[in-house]
Amino acid sequence: MRSFKGQGNVAMTLVFTAIALIIGVLVFSEVFNALPTLSGTANTTATQIETTTFSAFNLAAVGLIVLAAAAILSYLFLFRRGA
């Protein structure tokens, strides 16, 4: 008989990572909105940092989807083999 503890671990990883991602986006957004008004090069740099960071958060969300898909596929392969 096979143990299915791995699927539970993947599910918990997805939940904790999703919560951390939501908290990270919220904290970054609040910190960025609290910055004073910038001008010139400082404004350009701050805007680039904001854009890059939010792009990274979007990629992290895609990573969660990929992890969930991998977990589903591994479960289906185990199910197909008659585990």
C-alpha positions in Angstrom: 0.0 0.0 0.0 1.3 3.4 -1.0 1.5 6.5 1.2 -0.2 9.6 -0.1 1.5 12.1 2.3 3.2 13.8 -0.7 -0.1 15.1 -2.1 -0.9 16.6 1.3 2.5 18.3 1.5 2.0 19.8 -2.0 -1.5 21.1 -1.1 -0.1 22.7 2.1 2.8 24.2 0.1 0.3 25.7 -2.4 -1.8 27.2 0.4 1.1 28.7 2.3 2.8 30.0 -0.8 -0.5 31.6 -2.0 -1.0 33.3 1.4 2.6 34.5 1.4 2.2 35.9 -2.1 -1.0 37.8 -1.2 0.7 39.2 1.9 3.8 40.2 -0.1 1.8 42.0 -2.7 -0.2 43.9 0.0 2.9 44.9 1.9 4.8 46.0 -1.1 1.8 48.0 -2.4 1.4 49.8 0.9 5.1 50.5 1.2 5.3 51.8 -2.3 2.2 54.0 -1.8 3.7 55.5 1.3 6.8 56.8 -0.5 7.0 60.5 -0.9 6.5 62.1 -4.3 9.7 61.6 -6.3 11.0 63.5 -9.4 13.5 63.0 -12.1 15.8 59.9 -12.0 14.5 58.8 -8.6 10.9 58.7 -10.0 12.1 56.6 -13.0 14.0 54.2 -10.8 11.1 53.8 -8.4 8.7 53.1 -11.3 11.0 50.5 -12.7 11.3 48.8 -9.3 7.5 48.8 -8.9 7.0 47.3 -12.4 9.7 44.7 -12.0 8.4 43.6 -8.6 4.8 43.3 -9.7 6.0 41.3 -12.7 7.8 39.0 -10.3 4.6 38.6 -8.2 2.7 37.7 -11.4 5.3 35.0 -12.3 5.1 33.6 -8.8 1.3 33.2 -9.3 2.0 31.3 -12.5 4.5 29.1 -10.6 1.7 28.2 -8.2 -0.5 27.1 -11.1 2.4 25.0 -12.5 2.9 23.4 -9.1 -0.8 22.6 -8.8 -0.8 21.1 -12.3 2.3 19.0 -11.5 0.6 17.7 -8.4 -2.6 16.8 -10.3 -0.6 15.0 -13.0 1.5 13.0 -10.4 -1.7 12.0 -8.7 -3.3 10.9 -12.0 -0.1 8.8 -12.9 -0.3 7.1 -9.5 -4.0 6.5 -9.9 -3.4 5.0 -13.4 -0.7 2.6 -12.2 -3.1 1.3 -9.6 -1.4 2.6 -6.5 
